[in-house]
Amino acid sequence: MASDYARAFKLFSRDARLFLLGNFLSGVGSNLVSLLLSLYLKRLGYNEGDIGAFLSARALGSVLVAVPASFLVARLDPRALLPAASALAAAAYAAQGLASSGEAIGAGVLLGGAFIAVFQVAGGPLLMRSSGEEERTHLFALNGALNFGTGVVGSLIAGLAKDGLAAWTGDELFAYRATILLGAAFLLSALLPFSRISAGSAGAGRGAYRPSGAPAAMDSRPDRCAGRAGALAGRLFGCSSRIDPTLYLRALLPNFLTGMGAGLTIPYINLYFKNVFEMSDAAIGVAVAAGQVFTFFGIAAGPALSKRIGMSRSIVLTQALSVPFILVLTYAGAFPLVVAAYLARQALMNLSTPLQDNFLLELVPPDQQQLMNALKMLLWMGSWMVAARLSGSLIRDGGFAPSFTVTAALYVLSTSLFWACFIRGTARGRR
């Protein structure tokens, strides 16, 4: 696996490497703030229901910006768009640490989610257009692994810096705010590599469009689609090719369900460790960082697994295997088992993320890739937003078990739909 990545890395373009560096810096900052935000709000006196409202505001910001960002990504020079988004996201994160009122903190959370959405919408199409088919799977996997690798760095810095500052100054609230400002500084530093990305990244990529991930029954290219709906949708979103609504529905519905499941659980893992096992913030940071380490190596193994059993089967297998560990995490009660289940769940469920990003973008022509990426994020974050808001109330009233159990059920449904849409058809075709 290491030699495969070494060969692929030599093929990475300069723009791809610059984006990876900027993504690393912004990822450290956003993960640092993400770990502390709910704990910081708890320290300010907000209950779990209120915290759920704040967290859903971050998702709302991403939802509101997702589709407009796809137009910006298609039309603006990335050398201007990405640095501007980095600076504005840094300002929004700084506002979360400096503001004194709940309304101002909520506005900072919403705007932070909005500006971070620009990175997420721009990332996939930029990597597609600055890579060839030979190294593309490894590039997506490395970018996905990097996102979680920055979680290791960000989580460790967050927990240790906050506890260290609190012990040194005797002021826990100051420690939270200063550490959140440190996260904003990391985001601001990302504008340096982003500003060096070439304008040519907005153009066509080195790899030709080839919907290799779709079975024959699903290989309905948008330019073959007849009917007024596809043509109208293509014109509406500025695409030269016609859009196949059925393809988009089948591709994005499983992602919607996964986002809903994630929203019920992921924002509250740190509170789960703190409330149930009475862990310190530094210990929580270490546990979350360990989960990111497992995720990093799991994602790095994605291309090898994809090469062996195929991209779509890798997605289904790893997501299905993660479900039992969610239930162990919820009901085991023994701390060592809970931590082991958390680590296994992190690695398995997130291993498929970059494979799925690559898979979905290969289903559509290059002029629709930013739209597919934007809609994927819109549905994922939209479902995450609603679920995070509901989960806060569920946890406040009934504890963590009901919310975490529904997550497992939604993951099962999402995986089953993906299998039905992208694997069952190929199996029948071979028979």
C-alpha positions as CSV (number, residue, x, y, z in Angstrom):
1,M,0.0,0.0,0.0
2,A,2.9,2.4,0.8
3,S,4.5,1.8,-2.5
4,D,1.2,2.4,-4.3
5,Y,0.9,5.7,-2.6
6,A,4.5,6.6,-3.3
7,R,3.9,6.0,-7.0
8,A,0.6,7.9,-7.0
9,F,2.1,10.8,-5.1
10,K,4.7,11.4,-7.9
11,L,1.8,11.8,-10.3
12,F,0.0,14.4,-8.2
13,S,-0.1,17.8,-9.9
14,R,1.1,20.9,-8.2
15,D,-2.4,22.2,-7.7
16,A,-3.5,18.9,-6.1
17,R,-0.6,19.2,-3.6
18,L,-1.3,22.8,-2.8
19,F,-5.0,22.0,-2.2
20,L,-3.9,19.1,0.1
21,L,-1.7,21.5,2.1
22,G,-4.5,24.1,2.4
23,N,-7.0,21.4,3.4
24,F,-4.6,20.2,6.1
25,L,-4.3,23.7,7.7
26,S,-8.0,24.4,7.5
27,G,-8.8,20.9,8.8
28,V,-6.6,21.4,11.9
29,G,-8.4,24.6,12.7
30,S,-12.0,23.3,12.0
31,N,-11.4,20.1,14.0
32,L,-9.9,22.0,16.9
33,V,-13.0,24.3,17.1
34,S,-15.4,21.3,16.5
35,L,-14.0,19.4,19.4
36,L,-14.4,22.3,21.9
37,L,-17.6,24.0,20.7
38,S,-20.2,21.8,22.4
39,L,-18.0,21.7,25.6
40,Y,-17.6,25.4,25.5
41,L,-21.3,25.9,25.1
42,K,-21.9,23.5,28.0
43,R,-19.5,25.6,30.1
44,L,-21.5,28.7,29.2
45,G,-24.6,27.1,30.7
46,Y,-26.5,25.8,27.7
47,N,-28.2,22.4,27.9
48,E,-28.1,19.6,25.3
49,G,-31.2,20.9,23.5
50,D,-29.6,24.4,23.2
51,I,-26.3,22.9,22.0
52,G,-28.2,20.9,19.3
53,A,-29.7,24.2,18.0
54,F,-26.2,25.8,17.8
55,L,-24.8,22.7,16.0
56,S,-27.7,22.6,13.6
57,A,-27.0,26.3,12.7
58,R,-23.5,25.3,11.4
59,A,-25.2,22.7,9.2
60,L,-27.8,25.3,8.1
61,G,-25.0,27.6,7.0
62,S,-23.6,24.8,4.8
63,V,-27.0,24.0,3.4
64,L,-27.8,27.6,2.4
65,V,-24.5,28.0,0.6
66,A,-24.1,24.5,-1.0
67,V,-25.8,25.1,-4.4
68,P,-24.7,28.8,-4.8
69,A,-21.2,27.6,-4.1
70,S,-21.4,25.2,-7.0
71,F,-22.0,28.2,-9.3
72,L,-19.1,30.1,-7.8
73,V,-16.7,27.1,-8.1
74,A,-17.6,26.7,-11.8
75,R,-17.1,30.4,-12.6
76,L,-14.5,31.9,-10.3
77,D,-10.7,31.6,-10.1
78,P,-9.8,29.2,-7.2
79,R,-6.9,31.5,-6.4
80,A,-9.4,34.1,-5.3
81,L,-12.3,31.9,-4.1
82,L,-10.5,29.6,-1.7
83,P,-8.3,32.2,0.1
84,A,-11.4,34.4,0.5
85,A,-13.4,31.5,2.0
86,S,-10.5,30.7,4.3
87,A,-10.2,34.2,5.6
88,L,-14.0,34.5,6.1
89,A,-14.2,31.1,7.8
90,A,-11.4,32.2,10.2
91,A,-13.3,35.4,11.1
92,A,-16.5,33.4,11.8
93,Y,-14.6,31.0,14.0
94,A,-12.9,33.8,15.9
95,A,-16.3,35.4,16.5
96,Q,-17.5,32.2,18.2
97,G,-14.7,32.6,20.8
98,L,-15.0,36.3,21.2
99,A,-18.8,36.8,21.2
100,S,-20.5,37.1,24.6
101,S,-24.2,36.6,23.5
102,G,-25.8,33.5,22.3
103,E,-27.1,35.3,19.2
104,A,-23.6,36.4,18.2
105,I,-22.2,32.9,18.8
106,G,-25.0,31.4,16.7
107,A,-24.2,33.8,13.9
108,G,-20.6,32.9,14.0
109,V,-21.4,29.2,13.9
110,L,-23.8,29.6,10.9
111,L,-21.3,31.7,8.9
112,G,-18.5,29.3,9.8
113,G,-20.5,26.4,8.3
114,A,-21.3,28.5,5.2
115,F,-17.7,29.4,4.4
116,I,-16.4,25.9,5.1
117,A,-19.0,24.7,2.6
118,V,-17.0,26.4,-0.1
119,F,-14.0,24.1,0.5
120,Q,-16.2,21.1,0.5
121,V,-18.0,22.0,-2.8
122,A,-14.7,23.0,-4.5
123,G,-12.6,20.1,-3.3
124,G,-14.0,17.2,-5.3
125,P,-14.2,18.8,-8.7
126,L,-10.8,20.5,-8.3
127,L,-9.2,17.1,-7.5
128,M,-11.0,15.5,-10.4
129,R,-9.8,18.2,-12.8
130,S,-6.2,18.3,-11.6
131,S,-5.6,14.5,-11.7
132,G,-5.6,11.6,-14.1
133,E,-7.3,8.2,-13.8
134,E,-4.1,6.5,-12.7
135,E,-3.7,8.4,-9.5
136,R,-7.2,9.7,-8.9
137,T,-8.4,7.1,-6.4
138,H,-5.3,7.5,-4.3
139,L,-5.7,11.3,-4.4
140,F,-9.3,11.1,-3.1
141,A,-8.3,8.6,-0.5
142,L,-5.4,10.7,0.7
143,N,-7.5,13.8,0.8
144,G,-10.2,12.0,2.8
145,A,-7.5,10.5,5.1
146,L,-6.0,13.9,5.5
147,N,-9.3,15.3,6.7
148,F,-9.3,12.8,9.5
149,G,-5.6,13.0,10.1
150,T,-6.1,16.7,10.8
151,G,-8.7,15.5,13.4
152,V,-5.8,13.9,15.2
153,V,-3.8,17.1,15.3
154,G,-6.7,19.3,15.9
155,S,-8.2,17.2,18.7
156,L,-4.9,16.8,20.5
157,I,-4.1,20.5,20.3
158,A,-7.7,21.4,21.4
159,G,-7.8,19.2,24.5
160,L,-4.2,19.8,25.7
161,A,-4.1,23.5,24.9
162,K,-7.5,24.2,26.7
163,D,-6.6,22.1,29.8
164,G,-3.1,23.6,29.9
165,L,-4.3,27.2,29.6
166,A,-7.0,26.5,32.2
167,A,-4.4,25.1,34.7
168,W,-2.0,28.0,34.0
169,T,-4.5,30.9,34.2
170,G,-7.1,29.4,36.5
171,D,-9.8,30.6,34.1
172,E,-11.5,27.8,32.2
173,L,-13.6,30.2,30.1
174,F,-10.6,32.1,28.9
175,A,-8.9,28.8,28.0
176,Y,-11.8,27.8,25.8
177,R,-11.9,31.1,24.0
178,A,-8.1,31.3,23.5
179,T,-8.0,27.8,22.1
180,I,-10.9,28.5,19.7
181,L,-8.9,31.6,18.5
182,L,-6.0,29.3,17.8
183,G,-8.2,27.2,15.6
184,A,-9.2,30.4,13.7
185,A,-5.5,31.2,13.1
186,F,-4.9,27.8,11.5
187,L,-7.8,28.5,9.1
188,L,-6.4,31.8,8.2
189,S,-3.0,30.3,7.4
190,A,-4.6,28.1,4.7
191,L,-5.0,31.1,2.4
192,L,-1.3,30.9,1.6
193,P,-1.3,27.6,-0.3
194,F,-4.8,28.2,-1.6
195,S,-3.7,31.5,-3.2
196,R,-1.0,29.6,-5.2
197,I,-3.4,27.2,-7.0
198,S,-3.4,28.0,-10.7
199,A,-6.4,29.4,-12.5
200,G,-6.3,26.4,-14.8
201,S,-7.7,24.2,-12.1
202,A,-11.1,25.4,-13.2
203,G,-10.7,23.8,-16.5
204,A,-11.0,20.2,-17.7
205,G,-9.1,17.5,-16.0
206,R,-6.4,15.1,-17.3
207,G,-8.7,12.1,-16.9
208,A,-11.5,11.6,-19.4
209,Y,-15.1,11.3,-18.1
210,R,-15.8,7.6,-17.6
211,P,-18.7,6.5,-15.3
212,S,-16.8,3.3,-14.3
213,G,-18.5,3.0,-10.9
214,A,-22.0,2.5,-12.3
215,P,-23.4,-0.8,-13.4
216,A,-24.7,-1.1,-16.9
217,A,-28.3,-0.6,-15.8
218,M,-27.4,2.7,-14.2
219,D,-25.0,4.0,-16.9
220,S,-27.5,6.5,-18.2
221,R,-25.3,9.4,-19.1
222,P,-27.1,12.7,-18.9
223,D,-26.3,13.6,-22.5
224,R,-28.5,10.6,-23.5
225,C,-31.4,11.5,-21.4
226,A,-34.4,12.6,-23.3
227,G,-37.3,14.6,-22.0
228,R,-37.9,18.2,-21.0
229,A,-37.1,17.7,-17.3
230,G,-33.5,16.8,-17.9
231,A,-32.9,19.5,-20.5
232,L,-34.5,22.1,-18.3
233,A,-32.5,21.1,-15.2
234,G,-29.3,21.2,-17.3
235,R,-30.0,24.8,-18.4
236,L,-31.1,25.8,-14.9
237,F,-27.9,24.7,-13.3
238,G,-25.7,26.0,-16.2
239,C,-24.7,22.5,-17.5
240,S,-24.1,21.9,-21.1
241,S,-25.3,18.3,-20.8
242,R,-28.7,17.1,-19.8
243,I,-29.3,16.0,-16.2
244,D,-30.8,12.6,-15.3
245,P,-33.0,13.2,-12.2
246,T,-33.3,9.5,-11.6
247,L,-29.6,9.0,-11.5
248,Y,-29.2,11.9,-9.0
249,L,-32.0,10.5,-6.8
250,R,-30.5,7.0,-6.6
251,A,-27.0,8.4,-6.0
252,L,-27.9,10.9,-3.3
253,L,-30.7,9.3,-1.3
254,P,-28.3,6.9,0.6
255,N,-26.1,9.9,1.4
256,F,-29.1,11.7,2.8
257,L,-29.9,8.9,5.2
258,T,-26.2,8.5,6.2
259,G,-26.1,12.2,7.0
260,M,-29.2,11.9,9.2
261,G,-27.7,9.0,11.1
262,A,-24.4,10.9,11.6
263,G,-26.2,14.0,12.8
264,L,-27.9,12.0,15.5
265,T,-24.6,10.7,16.9
266,I,-21.4,12.4,15.9
267,P,-21.9,15.9,17.4
268,Y,-22.6,14.3,20.8
269,I,-19.7,11.7,21.1
270,N,-17.6,14.1,23.2
271,L,-20.6,14.8,25.5
272,Y,-21.3,11.1,25.7
273,F,-17.7,10.4,26.9
274,K,-17.9,13.4,29.3
275,N,-21.4,12.7,30.8
276,V,-21.3,8.9,30.9
277,F,-17.7,8.2,31.7
278,E,-16.7,11.6,33.3
279,M,-13.6,12.0,31.1
280,S,-11.6,15.2,31.1
281,D,-11.4,17.4,28.0
282,A,-7.8,16.3,27.4
283,A,-8.8,12.6,27.7
284,I,-11.7,13.2,25.2
285,G,-9.2,14.9,22.9
286,V,-7.0,11.8,23.1
287,A,-9.9,9.5,22.4
288,V,-11.1,11.5,19.4
289,A,-7.6,11.7,18.1
290,A,-7.2,7.9,18.4
291,G,-10.4,7.6,16.4
292,Q,-9.0,9.8,13.7
293,V,-5.8,7.7,13.6
294,F,-7.8,4.6,13.0
295,T,-9.9,6.4,10.4
296,F,-6.7,7.7,8.7
297,F,-5.3,4.3,8.1
298,G,-8.7,2.8,7.3
299,I,-9.2,5.4,4.5
300,A,-5.7,4.9,3.3
301,A,-6.5,1.3,2.7
302,G,-9.6,2.2,0.6
303,P,-7.9,2.1,-2.8
304,A,-6.4,-1.3,-2.1
305,L,-9.8,-2.7,-1.1
306,S,-11.5,-1.0,-4.0
307,K,-9.0,-2.5,-6.4
308,R,-9.7,-6.0,-5.0
309,I,-13.5,-6.1,-4.7
310,G,-14.6,-2.9,-6.6
311,M,-15.5,0.6,-5.4
312,S,-19.2,0.1,-4.9
313,R,-18.8,-3.2,-3.0
314,S,-16.1,-1.6,-0.8
315,I,-18.6,1.1,0.2
316,V,-21.3,-1.4,1.1
317,L,-19.1,-3.8,2.9
318,T,-17.4,-1.2,5.2
319,Q,-20.6,0.6,6.0
320,A,-22.4,-2.6,6.9
321,L,-19.6,-3.8,9.1
322,S,-19.7,-0.5,11.1
323,V,-23.3,-1.0,12.3
324,P,-22.7,-3.6,15.0
325,F,-20.0,-1.4,16.6
326,I,-22.5,1.5,16.9
327,L,-24.7,-0.8,19.0
328,V,-21.7,-1.9,21.1
329,L,-20.7,1.7,21.7
330,T,-24.3,2.4,22.8
331,Y,-25.1,-0.6,25.1
332,A,-21.8,-2.2,26.2
333,G,-21.3,0.0,29.3
334,A,-17.8,-1.2,29.9
335,F,-15.3,1.6,29.0
336,P,-12.7,-0.5,27.2
337,L,-15.4,-2.1,24.9
338,V,-16.9,1.3,24.3
339,V,-13.6,2.8,23.2
340,A,-12.8,-0.2,21.0
341,A,-16.2,0.0,19.4
342,Y,-15.8,3.7,18.8
343,L,-12.4,3.2,17.1
344,A,-13.7,0.4,14.9
345,R,-16.8,2.3,13.9
346,Q,-14.7,5.4,13.0
347,A,-12.4,3.4,10.7
348,L,-15.1,1.3,9.0
349,M,-17.8,3.9,8.4
350,N,-15.4,6.6,7.2
351,L,-13.3,4.4,5.0
352,S,-15.9,4.6,2.4
353,T,-16.2,8.4,2.4
354,P,-13.6,9.3,-0.3
355,L,-14.5,6.2,-2.3
356,Q,-18.1,7.4,-2.4
357,D,-17.0,10.9,-3.3
358,N,-15.0,9.6,-6.2
359,F,-17.8,7.2,-7.2
360,L,-20.5,9.9,-7.4
361,L,-18.4,12.3,-9.4
362,E,-17.6,9.6,-11.9
363,L,-21.3,9.1,-12.5
364,V,-21.7,12.5,-14.2
365,P,-19.9,14.5,-16.9
366,P,-17.3,17.1,-15.8
367,D,-19.7,20.0,-16.2
368,Q,-22.0,18.5,-13.6
369,Q,-19.4,17.5,-11.1
370,Q,-19.6,20.7,-9.0
371,L,-23.4,20.3,-9.0
372,M,-23.3,16.7,-7.9
373,N,-20.8,17.6,-5.1
374,A,-23.0,20.5,-4.0
375,L,-26.2,18.5,-3.9
376,K,-24.4,15.7,-2.1
377,M,-23.3,18.1,0.6
378,L,-26.7,19.9,0.6
379,L,-28.6,16.7,1.4
380,W,-26.0,15.3,3.8
381,M,-25.7,18.6,5.8
382,G,-29.5,19.2,5.6
383,S,-30.3,15.8,7.1
384,W,-27.4,16.3,9.6
385,M,-28.8,19.7,10.6
386,V,-32.3,18.3,11.3
387,A,-31.0,15.2,13.0
388,A,-28.5,17.2,15.2
389,R,-31.3,19.5,16.3
390,L,-33.7,16.6,17.2
391,S,-31.0,14.5,18.8
392,G,-30.2,17.2,21.3
393,S,-33.8,17.0,22.6
394,L,-33.8,13.2,22.5
395,I,-30.6,13.0,24.6
396,R,-31.8,15.6,27.0
397,D,-35.0,13.7,27.6
398,G,-34.0,10.1,27.2
399,G,-30.3,9.7,27.2
400,F,-27.9,8.7,24.4
401,A,-29.3,5.2,23.7
402,P,-32.4,6.0,21.6
403,S,-30.5,8.5,19.4
404,F,-27.6,6.2,18.8
405,T,-29.9,3.2,18.0
406,V,-31.8,5.2,15.4
407,T,-28.4,6.0,13.8
408,A,-27.6,2.3,13.4
409,A,-31.0,1.7,11.7
410,L,-30.5,4.6,9.3
411,Y,-27.0,3.3,8.4
412,V,-28.6,-0.1,7.6
413,L,-31.2,1.5,5.4
414,S,-28.7,3.7,3.6
415,T,-26.4,0.7,2.9
416,S,-29.3,-1.4,1.6
417,L,-30.4,1.3,-0.8
418,F,-26.9,1.8,-2.1
419,W,-26.6,-1.9,-2.7
420,A,-29.9,-2.1,-4.5
421,C,-29.1,0.8,-6.8
422,F,-25.5,0.1,-7.7
423,I,-24.7,-3.6,-7.0
424,R,-27.8,-5.7,-7.4
425,G,-28.2,-4.7,-11.1
426,T,-24.6,-5.8,-11.9
427,A,-25.1,-9.2,-10.3
428,R,-28.3,-9.8,-12.3
429,G,-26.6,-8.7,-15.5
430,R,-23.8,-11.2,-15.0
431,R,-26.3,-14.0,-14.5
